[in-house]
Amino acid sequence: MPTKNQQIADLVQLNEDLENYFANTIIPQLFVDADLILRKFTPPAMRQFNLKGEHIGKPLEEISENFRHHTLLENIKTVISTGKILEKEIQTTDMRWYQMNILPYIVRKTKATNGVIITFVDITPRITDLKEQEKLIAEHELLLDTITHDIKNPILAMGLTLEFLKKQPDQQKLVKLLENLDSSLNGIKNIVESLVDNRWGSQRYQAAEELLDIQNIIEDVRLAIAPQVLESGAIINQDIQASELTFVRRKLRSVLYNLINNAIKYTPTSRPPKIMIKTYQEKKHFVISVTDNGIGISKKDREHIFEKFQRIKPTTEGSGVGLYLVNTIVASSGGKITIDSEPGTGTTFKIFLRLPNHTSSKR
């Protein structure tokens, strides 16, 4: 049985270890007790959130502005009451993005939650990269679409001209010209077909399919549109009943990015966007459902919504290519899209992706 002096020495050593840990960690961390009083923070947290020594012992409510996260106190209360870890992306006053993890501090003897430990992982580069990647993908696909679209009309005109010339009197020089024209026309056709095959076919430039977790893709999209979510106050909920599928990562991310981004874009500013993402398996299909509370789509507009350069609301920023790309990606994989919408109330897009049984799993 250790003596009292030994117990005190052990406590002093434990406290010294804890102080050394807090002093040397490179991650911003806060320790907040059950009464929402700030008890300790690491040096990186001091620098990042402009904290000072006098903040220790103060209610977090008095310094919450330093974190630029208006639901921070509510999030802490939730973790204390439930004992469950909470993860969320937040933006700080210097406009950087962090993955905030709130972990319950549980007293081993009583198993009661006596506060929380909050860690912040800088994800600004990841968000920047994702946004840039989505921009490059959109520009690349728009360029390819524009080339294939714009080159079809000259091909058609050349074909009609060729047919007309073939009906003219058979002269040797004319025949030679026709042969050259025919050869050029076939060359252009081959270029277009090659371009389309390289984009959607199984050529070597085609991205490979892989086993994906839908929640990871949703998380990537959430990070890519984080500024829009913050500005609009959008609430994105999930009901994931089927989690895994085999698909091309870039294409699946593009599908979700466009649907979720549109849901935010086409919600009136008078109300915050509310988006529900559901996934489930229906027979041989992996179904992704995205429901919003936006302006809705009229029956007339639904007939043309997937056409290139078509937009529901011409005054809204965009190129009118997003849903065209979504439909092209889904159709090229053998899937389909359905729309259920009520103007003024909202819209539900359902994506049906055909899957072999071994590529999907239920939770």
Disulfide bonds with the S-S distance in Angstrom:
none
